[in-house]
Amino acid sequence: MGTHVLEEEAMLTALPTDADTIMALDRDYVMGTYARLPVVFVRGEGARLWDSEGREYLDFLSGIAVAGVGHCHPKVAGAIAEQAHRLMHISNLFHNPLAAKLAERLCKLADMEKVFFCNSGTEANEAALKIARKWGKQKRGAECIEIITFVGSFHGRTMGAVSATAQPKYQAPFAPLVPGFIYAPLNDLAALDELITEKTCAVMIEPLQGESGVNPATPEFLAGVRALCDEAEVLLILDEIQCGMGRTGHFLASQGVGVQGDIVTMAKGIADGFPMGACLARGSAATTLVPGDHGSTFAGQPLACAASLATLDVMEEEELMARAAEVGAYFKAGLQALQQTLPTQIKEVRGRGLMVGLQLTNPDAKTVHKYLMEAGIVANATSDTTLRFVPPLVVTKEDCDRVVATIERALRAL
């Protein structure tokens, strides 16, 4: 191949480097499904990101609870690179040693029996919904297909998952929704009890709701939900996609309050940024699906499994679950102290571990978020009044101090 041809190929694959060109290409050729901020991130390491202009940011969002062990951890990156040179993909018609080993580790960590691998949290929840409906029909007949979820929940954007998501703003453009979903108020056990009928096959809940602003289900409520499910003989599905993977100080947030689900869904931090999800089950739910019932082309492929196994190794070796509990408590205490200083501006601090929500009294969250970004801190405003912080589990107490101090400056400027 001639030098001229090689030069032409290099030009074809060259990436744009300036922010304006990149944002223009995105605007012209990518569907407008995201309200992107005018920042182009090009590199990450630990809890730090760098944009195309070379500016450094402290990341307190971690790709929305994804980069749990930090951006580009050498062990995870190395495992992906090594596996990419060995084998990247095979069909699920064949056995895969990495998937088999990962399934064992996840089931033991989550105290479950079987796992279905997939590529995202939405897909994990779709698998859970299919298991629940088939299980319900086998249990009580064709009418047993109703699934109860909770107001403020977020379970994904595919048609089944968005129908389970009890937030009209996500549902309205895509009606009619998948029928059979009932919505209950969070932390109201009596209301849930009234909604469970012979048609109910499952109750689906996030131990901490993430997208609506880090709203925790109380330990008493979660225990009560488990008891009601046992009494009514329906499945309990725990959506641990955002709050799992050690973020609250336990592998699953539900383990921290002593509640076990029949089905658990996971994704986000499961492979530290490599696309992956998992639906785990125990008891009869673990054997409900049979060959032909469900599947996915890329699910459990070697690259994703290598990334997830390495992520689990790092979490264990660096004791990141204990770190999340300690540093998260420190961060929350710092925000609560700020609340005492600025009681008219901060309404509530809530969350567990390194999953924290800050609710403001006034609709200033987006202004504070902008201030944080300008100060080199990445966070997220989930509404006009609420900020969400889900940083990598490797952040330090000094990082937390910087965030609290910057929030204080922002609020005082208001």
Stockholm file with secondary structure:
# STOCKHOLM 1.0

chainA/1-414         MGTHVLEEEAMLTALPTDADTIMALDRDYVMGTYARLPVVFVRGEGARLWDSEGREYLDFLSGIAVAGVGHCHPKVAGAIAEQAHRLMHISNLFHNPLAAKLAERLCKLADMEKVFFCNSGTEANEAALKIARKWGKQKRGAECIEIITFVGSFHGRTMGAVSATAQPKYQAPFAPLVPGFIYAPLNDLAALDELITEKTCAVMIEPLQGESGVNPATPEFLAGVRALCDEAEVLLILDEIQCGMGRTGHFLASQGVGVQGDIVTMAKGIADGFPMGACLARGSAATTLVPGDHGSTFAGQPLACAASLATLDVMEEEELMARAAEVGAYFKAGLQALQQTLPTQIKEVRGRGLMVGLQLTNPDAKTVHKYLMEAGIVANATSDTTLRFVPPLVVTKEDCDRVVATIERALRAL
#=GR chainA/1-414 SS CCHHHHHHHHHHHCCCCSHHHHHHHHHHHSCSCSCCCSCCEEEEEBTEEEETTCCEEEESSHHHHTCTTCBTCHHHHHHHHHHHHHCCCCCTTSCCHHHHHHHHHHHHHHTCSEEEEESSHHHHHHHHHHHHHHHHHHHHCTTCCEEEEEBTCCCCSSHHHHHHSBCHHHHGGGCSCCSCEEEECTTCHHHHHHHCCTTEEEEEECSEETTTTCEECCHHHHHHHHHHHHHHTCEEEEECTTTTTTTTSSSSGGGGGTCCCSEEEECGGGGTTSCCEEEEECGGGGGSCCTTSCCCSSTTCHHHHHHHHHHHHHHHHTTHHHHHHHHHHHHHHHHHHHHHHSTTTEEEEEEETTEEEEEESSSCHHHHHHHHHHTTEECEESSSSEEEECCCTTCCHHHHHHHHHHHHHHHHHC
#=GC SS_cons         CCHHHHHHHHHHHCCCCSHHHHHHHHHHHSCSCSCCCSCCEEEEEBTEEEETTCCEEEESSHHHHTCTTCBTCHHHHHHHHHHHHHCCCCCTTSCCHHHHHHHHHHHHHHTCSEEEEESSHHHHHHHHHHHHHHHHHHHHCTTCCEEEEEBTCCCCSSHHHHHHSBCHHHHGGGCSCCSCEEEECTTCHHHHHHHCCTTEEEEEECSEETTTTCEECCHHHHHHHHHHHHHHTCEEEEECTTTTTTTTSSSSGGGGGTCCCSEEEECGGGGTTSCCEEEEECGGGGGSCCTTSCCCSSTTCHHHHHHHHHHHHHHHHTTHHHHHHHHHHHHHHHHHHHHHHSTTTEEEEEEETTEEEEEESSSCHHHHHHHHHHTTEECEESSSSEEEECCCTTCCHHHHHHHHHHHHHHHHHC
//
